[in-house]
């Protein structure tokens, strides 16, 4: 989970952008932090680029799929 020191730099903006799940290799629509739903690994990612592919991010339980969710955006996502 991302940590921060100064809450003045963050703004809570619930919205549909944070409810979408993405597969490895799909293009990330927003820049920000993405978290794998099944292992909780997090990556910083640039919008418009493909998310970390299957062969780069591995799970110890190979039966759990890699699924990314945007958890912090460098906004205008929400």
Legacy VTK file of the C-alpha trace (Angstrom):
# vtk DataFile Version 3.0
C-alpha trace
ASCII
DATASET POLYDATA
POINTS 78 float
0.000 0.000 0.000
1.393 3.433 -0.863
2.604 5.523 2.046
2.781 9.293 2.244
3.994 11.962 4.626
1.967 15.048 3.746
-1.770 14.683 3.059
-1.773 18.073 1.312
-0.322 16.317 -1.745
-3.196 13.819 -2.039
-6.857 14.225 -2.885
-9.521 11.550 -2.385
-11.521 11.254 -5.591
-13.596 8.107 -5.852
-14.467 7.270 -9.402
-14.865 4.563 -12.011
-11.183 4.711 -13.019
-10.315 2.889 -9.787
-12.794 0.040 -10.347
-11.404 -1.371 -13.592
-9.212 -4.496 -13.678
-6.459 -4.861 -16.298
-4.574 -7.880 -17.576
-0.813 -8.053 -18.091
0.218 -6.315 -21.290
-2.923 -4.159 -21.533
-2.300 -0.443 -21.965
-2.704 1.496 -18.740
-5.046 4.425 -19.373
-3.655 6.499 -16.478
-0.272 7.137 -14.925
-0.081 6.069 -11.305
0.305 3.089 -8.999
-1.274 -0.224 -9.987
-1.718 -3.134 -7.549
-2.068 -6.809 -8.384
-5.387 -8.014 -6.991
-4.012 -11.460 -6.110
-0.558 -10.856 -4.631
-0.692 -7.160 -3.600
2.483 -6.292 -5.536
2.475 -2.672 -6.685
4.047 -0.966 -9.682
4.385 2.663 -10.732
3.308 2.981 -14.324
3.027 5.552 -17.109
-0.337 5.951 -18.781
-0.488 4.730 -22.359
2.187 2.070 -21.844
1.465 -1.668 -21.534
1.238 -2.964 -17.979
3.883 -5.360 -16.713
3.650 -8.552 -18.796
2.999 -12.046 -17.480
6.625 -13.118 -17.949
7.964 -10.199 -15.868
5.671 -10.428 -12.830
5.213 -13.927 -11.387
3.133 -15.310 -8.537
4.309 -18.009 -6.157
0.892 -19.612 -6.699
0.898 -19.993 -10.478
-2.872 -20.608 -10.517
-3.695 -17.066 -9.396
-3.946 -14.703 -12.362
-2.149 -11.376 -12.520
-4.792 -8.649 -12.498
-3.892 -4.961 -12.107
-6.035 -2.210 -10.525
-5.278 1.508 -10.426
-4.998 2.525 -6.758
-3.352 5.973 -6.999
-3.437 8.222 -10.047
-1.428 11.247 -11.087
-4.787 12.610 -11.915
-7.197 13.522 -14.043
-8.296 9.899 -13.792
-11.318 10.143 -11.556
LINES 1 79
78 0 1 2 3 4 5 6 7 8 9 10 11 12 13 14 15 16 17 18 19 20 21 22 23 24 25 26 27 28 29 30 31 32 33 34 35 36 37 38 39 40 41 42 43 44 45 46 47 48 49 50 51 52 53 54 55 56 57 58 59 60 61 62 63 64 65 66 67 68 69 70 71 72 73 74 75 76 77
